[in-house]
Amino acid sequence: MKTNQKGSLILLSMLVVALSVLGVGAYVFTKTDILSQNTSIRHFDQVDGLLSESLATNTIKDVTEPDILLDNSSTMTKEILNEVGEIKKEESVTPNPDSYLVITLAGGCFWCSEAFFQEEPGVIDAISGYAGGSADTADYKTVSTGKTKHREAVQVTYDPARISTEKILDVYWSHIDPTDTGGQFADRGDQYHTAIFYHDDTQRKIAEDSKNRLAMSGLFDKPIATEILPFTTFFKAEEYHQDYYKKAADHYERYKEASGRADFVEETWAKDAALFFLDQSGAEVSDADGQNDNAWTKKTYTEAEIVALQQKLDTDTNRIVVKNGTEAAFNNEYWNNHEAGIYVDVVTGDPLFSSTNKYDSGTGWPSFWKTIDGAPVTEVSDNSFGMVRTEVRSVGGHLGHLFGDGPKEHGGNRYCINSASLNFVPMTELVEKGYGDYQYLFN
């Protein structure tokens, strides 16, 4: 054992003697305090070793807990404590189950999510299960098919007097890849898509703020794909899945490593941008009452809903979007627009193209060499007017055509798009209008 650790043992031994003779009142002496004063100790397990080796068992509340309760009040004892680490008088928090909150979080494999939350102070319980979905029940076998629309999730019960909803979400983000649109790490399929299921409007607003804060942190170079959805249903998973990280610790650790989650978490959350995100108290992303009524949010539309939205278009736009028309070259809104920003679907508001991929093709229409990653754009064969072309469509309707005469250095594609099919959102208004996730395009 190193010299300064032995010194700590001596001081801790003196502390035991002092505590056995003196004192009334209660102080909390934390492992963090020891770490802050003894630079040779790097982990809490080393602190546990020091405590268990030097302190009599009847003076320790529980050496495996972060805080050790010591009964004392004398000046002499405080001086001894201050030699080892800072002490602080702490008001006790009386648990109040009536004030506990619940939030449901889908973060890929629930074995991993549960493990992260169960060990978090202030979390009362974390239950593995299946959230959302359309079926009246759920079990591992059926959910694993990916056809039930349930997602593996963890339902977290927490005490807001000890841990805030914002902190719960910080823990959530820090063990997932929120940009993954196909699952999580080695687990692929709809059942592994990430989502925050809010249980009330307050949680929704906090979740939206947290997601926008993450998008603006610069930590990821892709849009945040995690959905924010109202809570509907949750079915508890089979008992053998509960506390799996304890029941089968060796297998759990091997799985976490092999899946790629462990390396991703370690590499991603060690970055400066991650520390910036966690240090933020919250970004200003909404209006005074916490909600921007004009903000865009991703949504899945039925065919009837699309038709209803199309009916709101003016006559000229309807001719282009609904009736597959073409506007005049060099006489449309965006063909010569050079401002930084994104172009969104005029019907749904879905982000489709970025000014960073726009170029002057000389044709008189807005031209792009690629879409925004993940944009809901489809390509269909178009044999109208005796020509063989590739039509480009969005959820909202007709956009334009795709040609192969674009910039070779960018792959050779030219998306020739009608201005009428688009709305432009300037880079400076992305957050205000609900597109904060796309600021990464301009970093």
N, C-alpha and C positions, 0 to 999 in steps of 0.2 A: 504493500500500500504506500502511496506517495506521502511525503512528509506533511503537506498541507491537509491531506485527508486525515492523517493521524491527529493533527492539530484539531480538526473538527471533532474527532472522536473524544478527545480530552475535554473540549468545551461542552460537548453534548453530555458527557458523563457528569461534569460539574452541574449542568442543568438539571439532570435527574436528581442529584443530591439536593439542590436548591428547591426543586419542586416538591420533594418528599417532605420538606420541613416547612416551607413557606406557602402563603398565598391563598387568596380567595378570588373569585372573579374568573373570567375566561378570556384567553387570547388564542388566536389561531396562528400557528406557526406553519407556513406552507413550504412544500418542497421547492416551489419557485423561489422562495426567499433564500433557501440554502443554495440553490443554483446561482442566484445573483451574487452571492458573496464568495462562493468557492468555485473559482474558474476551472479547477481541475476535474470537477464533476460535470459530466455532460448529459446524463440521462437520469430520469426519475428512479430507475432500478438501482442505480448506484446510491442514490439517497436512501432508498429502502434498505440497502445493505448497511449503510452507516447507522441508520436508526436502529435496525434490528440487532446490530452488533454492540451498540453502545447504550441504548436505553432499556431500562427494565420494562418488562411487558405490561406491568400494571400502570405505567404512565402513558401508554400509547392507546389511543382510541382504536386505530386501525392503520397499520403501516402501509397497507396497500392503497389507501385513499390519498388524494392530493393534499388534504389538510389533516394535521394532527392536533387534537385538542389538548391544551395544556392548562391546568388549573394553577393560576398564580396571580399575584398582583404586586409583589414587593419590588421596590426599586432595585434591590440587589439582583433579583431574578431577571428583571428587564435588562439590566446591564449585561448579564451573561448571555441572554438571548441576542442582544444587539451585537455581541462579538461574533455570532455565527450568521445572523441574518436579521433583516428587518422584521419586526413584529407589528401587528396591527390589531386593534380591537375591532371585532366584527359583530354586527348585529345579526342575530339568528333570524332565519327566514322560516316561518311556520308553513309547512305544506298546506295548500288549500285545493283539494281535488276539484272543487266546484269551479275553480278558475283555470283548470288545465285546458289547453287547446289541442286540436288534432289537425294535422295536415297530411295529405297522402302524396307520395313522391315516387315516380317511376324513374329508376336510374339504371336500367339494365338488370342484370342478375341480382335478385334480391338478397342473396347470401352476402354480397359485398356491401350493399347499401345498409342493410341491417347492422352489420358489424361497425360501420362508421358511426351510426347514430347511437347504438346501445352504449357506447363508451363515452358519449358526450355529456358532461355535467348539465343538469337541468332537463334532460330527456327522461321521461318517466318510463316509456316503453316504445319499442319499435317492433312492429309485427309484419312479417313477410306475407304477401298475399297477391291477389289479382284485382286490378282496378279497371274501372270503365267497362267497355264491352257491352254487347247486346244480349247475351244469354242470361238466363235466370240463375245460373250457378256456374261455378268454375272450379276446375281442378288442374293439376299439373299436366296430366296427359292431354287433355283437350286444349288447354292454352298453348301447349308446346307446338301444336299444329299451326299456330299463327292465324287461324281462321275465326276465332271467337272475338277478336278485337280487344280482348283483355290485355293488359300489360303487367308484367311482373313489377310489383311496387312494394313500398314499405309505408305502413301507416304509423306516423310518429305522433305520440302523445307527449306533450312537453309543458313545463311550468313556465309561463311567461314572466314570472317574477325572478326566474333564474337564467333563462335564455330567451332571447327575442326571436320573433319570426325571421327577422333579417339574418340573424346568426344561424338559424336552422337552414336557411337557404344558402348561406355561405358554405356550410358543411356539405350541403347537397352538390353545389357546383364543383366543389374541390375533389370529388371522386368520380366524376363522369366526364365524357367528352360531349359537350353540349352542341357541337357542330355536326355530329354524326346523324345522318338522315336514314340510315339503314339498320340501326340497332345500336349495340354497344360492344366495342372491341371484338372478341371472337364470336360473340353471340349476335346472330343476324335474324332479322324478322320483325314484324310489327309488334310482337309481344315484348320486344326489348327497346322499343322507341322510348325516349325520355319525355317526361311530362310532369308538370306541377298541377295537381288537382286541388284547387282552393275550395275551402269549406264555407267561406263567407266573403263579402265584398272587401273587407279590410285586407284579408290575405291576398285577394286578387291584385289590389293596388300595390301591395308590398312586393308581390311576385313580379309584376310588370316593371316596377322601379328597379328591382334587383337584376332582372334580365337586361334592361337597358344599360344599367351600370356596368354589367359584365361586357356588353357589346362595345361600350365606349372605352373600356380599359386597354384595348389594344392587345389583349392576351391571345386572341384567336384571329386568324386571317380569313375566316369563313363566317357566314351568318350563324347566329345562335338558332339552332333548329328545335330546341326544347319548346314544347307547346305549353301554354297556360290554359287549363280547361276547368270547367266547373266540376266539382265532385258529384258522382252519380252513385256508383256501387263499389263495394270492396268485399272480396271474399278471402277469408283467412286461408293461407296455404296449409298443406298437410303438416302435421306436427314435426316430422323429421326435417323439414326445412327451417323450422324455428331455431334460432341460435346456432345455426349450422357452423359458424366460425368457432364455436366452442366445442360442439359435439364431435366434429371431425376436423380439428384444427390443422392437422398435417395436410389433408386433402384440400382444404379450403385455401391454405397458403400456396400450394402447388397450382391450384386452379387460377388464383389471382395473378400469379406470376405468368403462367402459360397463356392466359387470355390477353395479356398485354396491358391490363389495367394498372398493375403495380408500377410498371416503368413509366406509363403515361402520367400518372399522378405525380410521381417523383420528379419527372423532368418538367412538366408543365407548371406545377405550383411552386417551383423553386425560382421562377422567373421574376424579374422586377415588376412586370406588369401585373402578376398575380398578387404581389404584395401591395401594389397600388390599389387594386380592386378591393382587397380585404381591409385596407386601411381607410377606404372611403366611408364617410358617414351616410352617403346617399347622393346620387346625382339629381339635379333638377331637370326632370324630364316631363313634367306635366304642369297643368295650370294650378291656380290657387287652391282649388278644392281637391287636388290630387288626381284629376281625371281630365283628359283632353278628348272632348267629344268628337273631334275631327281626326283623331289618330287612327291610322290603319292597323288592323289586326288580321292575321291570317285566318281564313275561314274556308271550309268545304261547302260548296254550293250544290243545291239540287238543280236539275234542269229547269224547273219552274221558277226558281229564284233567279237564274241567269236571264230567263226570258223577261222577268219583271224588271230587272236592272236595265236590260237592253231597251225596254220601252221608254226609259227616261232619257235616252240619247236624243240629241237634236236630229233633224232630217238628214243633214249632210254626213254626220258621223254614223248614223244608222245605215246609210247607203254603203259605207265602207266596211263597217264591222259586221253587220248582220247579212248584208246582201253581197258580200265579197267584192266590193267595188275598189277602184283605184283612183286616188286623188291626182291632181295635176302636178307634174314635176316642176320644181323651182317656184311653186306657188302653194306652199304648205308651211305649217308653223315651225317645224323643227329641222328642216333640211340643212339650214345654215346656222343652227344653234351651237355655240362653242362653250357654253357655260358648264361648269362642273356640277354633276348631279346624276340622278337615276331617272329612267323612263319606266313608267308603270302602266299596267293595263287600264284603259279608260273605263272599263266596266267594273272590274273587281278590285283594282288598286294593287294587284300582285306585281312585285318588282320583276322587270323583264330584262332591261338593258342598262348599261352604265356608260356615261360619257367617256370613261377610261378606255372603252372598246369601240368608240365611235370614230369614224374617219370620213373624209371627203372623197366620195367615189366618183364625183362628177356627174352623177345621174339625176340629181335634183330631188332625191328622197333621202331621209335619214338612213344611214348605212352603218352597220356594226359587224365586226368580224366574229363576235361570239355573244351569247346571252350571259346574264348573271348566273353563276353556278346555282343549280337547283331551280331555275326559273321554270314555271309550268308551261313550257312551250312544246308543241308537237309539230311534226312534219308529215304532210299527207300529199299524195300524188294529185296533181291538177292537170287535166287534159283539156281545159276550156280554151276556146278560141283557136282550136287546131294546133295548140302548142303542148309540149310535155314539160311541165314545170313542177317544182316542189313548193307547195303552199305552206306557210308558217301560220299556225293558229295558237291562240291562248285559250284559257278557260272562257274568256269573254267573247271570243269570236275571231274573225279574220284579222291578221296583222299585215301580211305581205307575202313575199316569196324569198326563197333561199337560192343563191346562185354560187357558182364555183369560181368566180373571177375576183375574189377578194385578195387582200394582201397575203402573198405567199409566206412571208415571215411569220404570219399569225395563223397559218393553216389553210389559207385560200378561200375561206367562206365569206360570203357577203349576204347578210340579212338585210334585204331591202324592205323597209317598213313604212307603212302609211303613218303620217303624223297624227291623223285623226284617231288612230287606234291607241294612241298613247297620251298620257299626261306626264309632264316633266316636274320633278321635285328637286329644287336646287340643293346642293350639298349643305348649305347653311340652314336649311329647314328640315333636314332629315329627322332629327330628334323630335322636333315640334309636331311633325306630321306622322309620327309613329314608325319611322324607318331607321331608327338609331342603330339597328343591327347592321346596317349597310355602310356605316362610316368607315369600316375597314377598307373599303374600296379606294379611299382617298388618303390613307395613311402614307 
